[in-house]
Amino acid sequence: MTDSINSKDHNNPSLLKKLTYQRGWGKPDILNCRSSVFLTIVPILTFSTAFTAIICTLYLIYDINVTLPGELVGTVTVVVGLLLAFRTNHAYDRYYEGRKLFNNLCTLARNSTRTIWIGTSENAKKDREEKITYIKLVLAFVVATKHHLRLEFGTNYNDYVGLLPSLSKGLQRTKFDGNAGQDTVELGSGSLEDPNHPDNLANQGSAPDITIHTQDANESTRLLPKSRNQDPVAYLRGSFKDTFRSLRSGKSQPCDSEVLSWGTQDPKMSLPLEIVFHLGVYFEQLAREKRVESYRLWSILDQFIDILGNLERISNTPVPLAYRVHLKQAVTLYVWLLPFTLVELLGWLTIPVILVISFILFGVEAIGSEIEDPFGYDVNDLPLDDYCKDETVLALGFLSNIINIVKVTQQLKNKK
């Protein structure tokens, strides 16, 4: 009887539930604080509200004329709106492009799995084992790309288990520590300065399901010489001094030996590129043995590298700092000028009005900052962990099913 009543209530929800749980209008979105940027902008909201309260106090209690003409702010409103619109649209373009590229990467991994397993002939028993090994290596490329975008280097992560077999002994021995474009640290990027990074979440008991590599497993050696990683002002000052000395002496300065000494340094290569290298060696072997059409294999590798490069372009090319700083300064000045124009008209109501306006404007700017780099651990970032898990489960499930079908078929043939 109780079950029938509950079923009836579920099939015919009340009007109140329809209003409060209707997506886009009710509780799921309006009261969703976890995915909101409200907590991010609380400090600036508090400061702006306090500043407005001071202006109202000076004008309404101490009779100090602090008003400004409304036309002064009206001329700036359009400019601020255009800046915010460009900022948000540009950030979402990066977010959406990142999603499309990672989806293309997963699709290419599926096609690669099919090509290796079905399109490659087997001449010996070990050939099947090799196919399984390199199919797992294709899946490892997807996982390695995720960690590479988050600036997580090395191979000691749980999601590599089972994907990097004996080859892992020779992988990530290059002491890779980031590309030149990854020198600039952004929150949500997975760097050690990110509060959402697993190293910083480990003590809070909410770290992602990965094993953090130690510093010894992947020592720090930059792609750029150390002289290029110093303070930019000091570097430019030194460059000008060297140039001036060379002009005075009439002699050219020697080139940096670290840049030109090819073959003398330890190799530095990211894990995804190392995996592509191993796949290329395997594909070359298949082509020599004429076990598969070579053009299909090389096309796969080219697409892997192309997608990786495009993902790196998004991750390593943030919105220029000058634009971000100027936008935040412009929005802040605009909000802080509003109380001077509204206090005469609204009185004490200026305080809640400024609070609402600040929430809208600063919230839009914060959304752009958060989704600008969609590969981190923020709530609104792309769920790369789920994408990689789904891809691994699909591919390995496909392999296990095919292997079982082959075994059953062979057993039936043997019985006949």
C-alpha positions as CSV (number, residue, x, y, z in Angstrom):
1,M,0.0,0.0,0.0
2,T,2.8,2.4,0.9
3,D,4.7,1.6,-2.3
4,S,1.6,2.4,-4.4
5,I,1.3,5.8,-2.6
6,N,4.9,6.6,-3.2
7,S,4.6,5.6,-6.8
8,K,1.6,7.8,-7.2
9,D,3.4,10.8,-5.6
10,H,6.3,10.2,-7.9
11,N,4.2,10.1,-11.0
12,N,2.1,13.1,-10.0
13,P,4.4,15.5,-8.2
14,S,2.9,18.5,-6.5
15,L,2.9,22.0,-8.0
16,L,5.4,23.1,-5.3
17,K,7.9,20.4,-6.3
18,K,7.4,21.3,-10.0
19,L,8.3,24.9,-9.2
20,T,11.2,24.2,-6.9
21,Y,12.8,21.4,-8.9
22,Q,12.3,22.6,-12.4
23,R,15.8,22.9,-13.9
24,G,16.7,26.4,-14.9
25,W,14.3,28.1,-12.5
26,G,14.2,26.2,-9.2
27,K,16.3,24.7,-6.5
28,P,18.8,22.7,-8.7
29,D,20.3,25.9,-10.2
30,I,19.3,28.9,-8.2
31,L,20.4,27.5,-4.8
32,N,23.4,25.6,-6.2
33,C,26.4,27.2,-4.4
34,R,28.9,24.4,-5.1
35,S,29.1,25.2,-8.8
36,S,28.7,28.9,-8.3
37,V,31.5,31.5,-8.2
38,F,29.9,33.2,-5.2
39,L,32.6,32.1,-2.7
40,T,35.3,33.4,-5.1
41,I,33.9,36.9,-5.2
42,V,32.9,37.2,-1.5
43,P,36.0,39.4,-0.6
44,I,35.4,41.9,-3.3
45,L,31.6,41.9,-2.6
46,T,32.3,42.6,1.1
47,F,34.7,45.4,0.3
48,S,32.4,47.1,-2.3
49,T,29.5,46.9,0.1
50,A,31.5,48.4,2.9
51,F,32.8,51.2,0.6
52,T,29.2,52.0,-0.4
53,A,28.1,52.1,3.3
54,I,30.8,54.7,3.9
55,I,29.6,56.8,1.0
56,C,26.0,56.7,2.3
57,T,27.1,57.6,5.8
58,L,29.1,60.6,4.6
59,Y,26.2,61.9,2.5
60,L,23.1,61.0,4.7
61,I,24.5,61.5,8.2
62,Y,27.3,64.0,7.9
63,D,25.8,66.0,5.0
64,I,29.0,65.8,2.9
65,N,28.2,66.2,-0.7
66,V,29.9,63.3,-2.5
67,T,27.5,63.0,-5.4
68,L,28.5,62.8,-9.0
69,P,26.4,63.3,-12.2
70,G,24.9,60.1,-13.6
71,E,26.1,60.9,-17.1
72,L,29.7,60.3,-15.9
73,V,29.1,56.6,-15.3
74,G,26.7,56.1,-18.2
75,T,29.4,56.7,-20.7
76,V,31.5,53.9,-19.2
77,T,28.7,51.4,-18.9
78,V,28.8,50.3,-22.5
79,V,32.6,49.9,-22.5
80,V,32.5,47.7,-19.3
81,G,29.7,45.6,-20.8
82,L,31.7,45.0,-24.0
83,L,34.8,44.0,-22.1
84,L,32.9,41.5,-19.9
85,A,31.2,40.0,-23.0
86,F,34.4,39.6,-24.8
87,R,36.1,38.0,-21.7
88,T,33.3,35.5,-21.1
89,N,32.9,34.5,-24.8
90,H,36.6,34.1,-25.2
91,A,36.9,31.9,-22.1
92,Y,33.9,29.7,-23.1
93,D,35.5,29.3,-26.6
94,R,38.6,27.9,-24.9
95,Y,36.4,25.7,-22.7
96,Y,34.4,24.3,-25.6
97,E,37.4,23.9,-27.9
98,G,39.1,21.9,-25.1
99,R,36.1,19.7,-24.8
100,K,36.0,19.1,-28.6
101,L,39.7,18.3,-28.8
102,F,39.6,15.8,-25.9
103,N,36.5,14.2,-27.4
104,N,38.4,13.9,-30.7
105,L,41.3,12.4,-28.8
106,C,39.0,9.7,-27.3
107,T,37.5,9.0,-30.7
108,L,40.9,8.6,-32.2
109,A,41.9,6.2,-29.4
110,R,38.9,4.1,-30.2
111,N,39.7,4.0,-33.9
112,S,43.3,3.2,-33.1
113,T,42.2,0.3,-30.9
114,R,40.1,-1.1,-33.8
115,T,42.8,-0.6,-36.3
116,I,45.4,-2.4,-34.2
117,W,43.2,-5.2,-33.1
118,I,41.2,-5.9,-36.3
119,G,43.3,-4.4,-39.1
120,T,46.6,-6.0,-38.0
121,S,47.3,-9.6,-38.9
122,E,48.8,-12.1,-36.5
123,N,51.6,-14.4,-37.6
124,A,52.6,-15.8,-34.2
125,K,51.2,-16.1,-30.7
126,K,53.3,-13.2,-29.5
127,D,51.7,-10.9,-32.0
128,R,48.4,-10.9,-30.1
129,E,50.2,-10.1,-26.9
130,E,51.9,-7.2,-28.6
131,K,48.6,-5.9,-29.9
132,I,47.1,-5.9,-26.4
133,T,50.2,-4.2,-25.1
134,Y,50.1,-1.4,-27.6
135,I,46.4,-0.9,-27.4
136,K,46.9,-0.3,-23.7
137,L,49.7,2.1,-24.7
138,V,47.2,4.0,-26.8
139,L,44.9,4.3,-23.8
140,A,47.9,5.4,-21.7
141,F,48.4,8.3,-24.2
142,V,44.9,9.6,-23.4
143,V,45.7,9.4,-19.6
144,A,49.1,10.9,-20.1
145,T,47.7,13.8,-22.0
146,K,45.3,14.6,-19.1
147,H,48.2,14.6,-16.6
148,H,50.4,16.6,-19.0
149,L,47.8,19.3,-19.3
150,R,47.6,19.4,-15.4
151,L,51.4,19.7,-15.1
152,E,51.6,16.3,-13.4
153,F,54.7,14.6,-14.6
154,G,56.0,11.2,-14.1
155,T,54.4,7.7,-14.2
156,N,53.5,7.0,-10.6
157,Y,49.8,7.5,-10.8
158,N,47.1,4.9,-10.2
159,D,45.4,5.4,-13.6
160,Y,48.6,4.2,-15.3
161,V,48.4,0.8,-13.6
162,G,47.7,-1.8,-16.2
163,L,48.2,0.6,-19.1
164,L,52.0,1.0,-18.9
165,P,53.4,-2.6,-18.7
166,S,57.1,-3.5,-18.9
167,L,57.6,-0.5,-21.2
168,S,57.1,1.8,-18.2
169,K,60.6,1.0,-17.1
170,G,61.8,3.1,-20.1
171,L,59.2,5.8,-20.0
172,Q,59.5,9.2,-18.4
173,R,63.2,8.8,-17.8
174,T,63.8,12.2,-19.4
175,K,63.2,14.2,-16.2
176,F,60.6,16.3,-18.0
177,D,59.4,19.3,-16.0
178,G,57.2,21.4,-18.3
179,N,57.2,23.2,-21.5
180,A,58.3,26.8,-22.0
181,G,54.7,27.9,-22.0
182,Q,54.0,26.2,-18.7
183,D,56.2,28.5,-16.7
184,T,53.2,30.7,-15.8
185,V,51.2,29.0,-13.0
186,E,47.4,29.4,-13.0
187,L,45.0,28.2,-10.4
188,G,43.2,25.1,-11.5
189,S,46.0,24.0,-13.8
190,G,47.2,21.2,-11.5
191,S,50.4,22.9,-10.5
192,L,51.8,22.7,-7.0
193,E,50.6,26.3,-6.3
194,D,47.1,25.3,-7.1
195,P,45.0,24.7,-3.9
196,N,43.1,22.0,-5.8
197,H,46.2,20.1,-6.7
198,P,46.4,16.6,-5.2
199,D,49.5,17.4,-3.1
200,N,47.5,20.2,-1.4
201,L,44.3,18.1,-1.1
202,A,46.0,15.1,0.3
203,N,46.1,16.5,3.9
204,Q,42.4,17.3,3.6
205,G,41.3,13.8,2.8
206,S,39.7,14.7,-0.6
207,A,42.5,14.1,-3.1
208,P,41.7,12.5,-6.4
209,D,42.4,8.8,-6.8
210,I,46.0,9.0,-7.9
211,T,49.3,8.3,-6.4
212,I,51.5,11.4,-6.2
213,H,54.9,11.0,-7.6
214,T,57.9,12.1,-5.5
215,Q,60.5,14.7,-6.6
216,D,63.1,11.9,-7.0
217,A,61.0,10.1,-9.6
218,N,61.0,13.2,-11.8
219,E,63.8,15.6,-11.0
220,S,63.4,19.2,-12.0
221,T,65.2,20.2,-15.2
222,R,63.6,22.9,-17.3
223,L,63.4,23.0,-21.1
224,L,64.7,26.6,-20.9
225,P,68.1,27.4,-19.5
226,K,68.1,28.7,-15.9
227,S,69.2,32.1,-17.1
228,R,65.9,32.5,-18.9
229,N,63.9,31.7,-15.8
230,Q,65.1,34.6,-13.7
231,D,63.3,37.8,-13.1
232,P,62.4,39.3,-16.5
233,V,63.5,42.8,-15.5
234,A,66.9,41.5,-14.4
235,Y,67.2,39.4,-17.5
236,L,66.4,42.3,-19.8
237,R,68.8,44.5,-17.9
238,G,71.6,42.0,-18.3
239,S,70.8,41.5,-22.0
240,F,71.0,45.3,-22.7
241,K,74.4,45.4,-20.8
242,D,75.7,42.5,-22.9
243,T,74.6,44.1,-26.1
244,F,76.1,47.5,-25.1
245,R,79.4,45.8,-24.3
246,S,79.5,44.0,-27.6
247,L,78.9,47.2,-29.5
248,R,81.6,49.0,-27.6
249,S,84.2,46.2,-28.1
250,G,83.1,45.3,-31.7
251,K,82.9,41.6,-30.7
252,S,79.8,39.5,-30.7
253,Q,78.9,37.7,-27.5
254,P,79.2,33.9,-27.6
255,C,75.9,32.0,-27.9
256,D,74.4,30.1,-25.0
257,S,76.1,26.7,-25.0
258,E,73.0,25.2,-23.3
259,V,70.9,26.0,-26.3
260,L,73.4,24.9,-29.1
261,S,75.0,21.9,-27.5
262,W,72.9,19.3,-29.3
263,G,73.1,15.8,-27.9
264,T,75.1,16.8,-24.8
265,Q,72.1,17.4,-22.5
266,D,69.8,14.9,-20.9
267,P,66.8,14.4,-23.2
268,K,63.6,16.2,-22.1
269,M,60.4,14.8,-23.6
270,S,56.9,14.7,-22.2
271,L,55.3,11.3,-21.5
272,P,52.6,11.6,-24.3
273,L,55.4,12.2,-26.9
274,E,57.4,9.3,-25.5
275,I,54.3,7.1,-25.9
276,V,53.9,8.3,-29.5
277,F,57.5,7.4,-30.1
278,H,57.0,3.9,-28.9
279,L,53.9,3.5,-30.9
280,G,55.8,4.8,-34.0
281,V,58.4,2.1,-33.5
282,Y,55.7,-0.5,-33.3
283,F,53.9,0.8,-36.3
284,E,57.1,0.8,-38.3
285,Q,57.6,-2.8,-37.4
286,L,54.1,-3.7,-38.6
287,A,54.7,-1.8,-41.8
288,R,57.9,-3.6,-42.5
289,E,56.3,-7.0,-41.9
290,K,53.4,-5.8,-44.1
291,R,50.8,-6.7,-41.5
292,V,48.9,-3.5,-41.9
293,E,48.6,-0.6,-44.3
294,S,51.2,1.9,-43.2
295,Y,49.4,5.1,-44.2
296,R,46.6,4.3,-41.7
297,L,49.1,4.0,-38.8
298,W,51.1,7.2,-39.6
299,S,47.8,9.1,-40.0
300,I,46.9,8.1,-36.4
301,L,50.2,9.3,-35.0
302,D,50.0,12.6,-36.8
303,Q,46.5,13.2,-35.4
304,F,47.7,12.3,-31.9
305,I,50.4,14.9,-32.0
306,D,48.2,17.4,-33.7
307,I,45.5,17.1,-30.9
308,L,48.2,17.2,-28.2
309,G,49.6,20.4,-29.7
310,N,46.2,22.1,-29.8
311,L,45.4,21.1,-26.2
312,E,48.8,22.5,-25.2
313,R,48.0,25.7,-27.0
314,I,44.9,26.2,-24.9
315,S,46.6,25.2,-21.7
316,N,49.7,27.3,-22.2
317,T,48.2,30.4,-23.7
318,P,46.1,32.3,-21.2
319,V,44.4,35.6,-21.8
320,P,47.1,38.3,-21.8
321,L,47.8,39.5,-18.3
322,A,47.4,43.2,-19.3
323,Y,43.9,42.5,-20.5
324,R,42.9,40.6,-17.4
325,V,44.3,43.3,-15.1
326,H,42.7,46.1,-16.9
327,L,39.3,44.4,-17.0
328,K,39.3,43.8,-13.3
329,Q,40.4,47.4,-12.6
330,A,37.8,48.8,-15.0
331,V,35.0,46.7,-13.4
332,T,36.1,47.7,-9.9
333,L,36.3,51.4,-10.6
334,Y,32.9,51.2,-12.3
335,V,31.3,49.6,-9.3
336,W,32.9,52.0,-6.9
337,L,31.8,55.0,-8.9
338,L,28.1,53.9,-8.8
339,P,27.5,54.9,-5.1
340,F,28.4,58.5,-5.9
341,T,25.7,58.7,-8.6
342,L,23.0,56.6,-6.8
343,V,23.2,57.8,-3.2
344,E,21.2,61.0,-3.8
345,L,18.4,59.1,-5.5
346,L,18.2,55.9,-3.5
347,G,19.6,56.9,-0.1
348,W,20.3,53.8,2.1
349,L,18.9,51.5,-0.6
350,T,22.2,52.2,-2.5
351,I,23.9,49.6,-0.3
352,P,21.8,46.5,-1.4
353,V,21.6,47.8,-5.0
354,I,25.4,48.0,-5.2
355,L,25.7,44.6,-3.6
356,V,23.5,43.1,-6.4
357,I,25.3,44.9,-9.2
358,S,28.7,43.8,-7.8
359,F,27.5,40.2,-7.6
360,I,26.5,40.3,-11.3
361,L,29.5,42.0,-12.7
362,F,32.2,40.4,-10.6
363,G,30.5,37.1,-11.0
364,V,30.7,37.3,-14.8
365,E,34.4,38.1,-14.6
366,A,35.0,35.3,-12.2
367,I,33.3,32.8,-14.5
368,G,35.6,33.8,-17.3
369,S,38.6,33.3,-15.1
370,E,37.5,29.9,-14.0
371,I,36.6,28.3,-17.3
372,E,39.6,29.9,-19.1
373,D,41.7,26.8,-18.2
374,P,39.3,23.8,-18.4
375,F,41.8,21.1,-17.6
376,G,42.2,21.5,-13.8
377,Y,40.4,20.3,-10.7
378,D,37.9,23.1,-10.3
379,V,34.2,22.2,-10.1
380,N,33.4,23.8,-13.4
381,D,36.4,22.3,-15.2
382,L,36.1,19.5,-17.7
383,P,35.8,16.0,-16.0
384,L,38.9,14.6,-17.6
385,D,39.2,11.8,-15.1
386,D,35.7,10.5,-16.0
387,Y,36.5,10.8,-19.7
388,C,39.7,8.7,-19.3
389,K,38.0,6.1,-17.1
390,D,35.2,5.7,-19.6
391,E,37.6,5.3,-22.5
392,T,39.7,2.8,-20.6
393,V,36.7,0.7,-19.5
394,L,35.3,0.7,-23.1
395,A,38.5,-0.3,-24.7
396,L,39.5,-3.0,-22.1
397,G,36.0,-4.3,-22.1
398,F,36.1,-4.6,-25.9
399,L,39.3,-6.5,-25.7
400,S,38.1,-8.9,-23.0
401,N,34.9,-9.6,-24.9
402,I,36.7,-10.3,-28.1
403,I,39.2,-12.5,-26.4
404,N,36.4,-14.5,-24.8
405,I,34.6,-14.9,-28.1
406,V,37.7,-16.2,-29.7
407,K,38.3,-18.7,-27.0
408,V,34.7,-20.0,-27.1
409,T,34.9,-20.2,-30.9
410,Q,38.2,-22.2,-30.7
411,Q,36.6,-24.5,-28.1
412,L,33.7,-25.2,-30.4
413,K,36.0,-25.9,-33.3
414,N,38.0,-28.3,-31.2
415,K,34.9,-30.2,-30.1
416,K,33.8,-30.7,-33.7
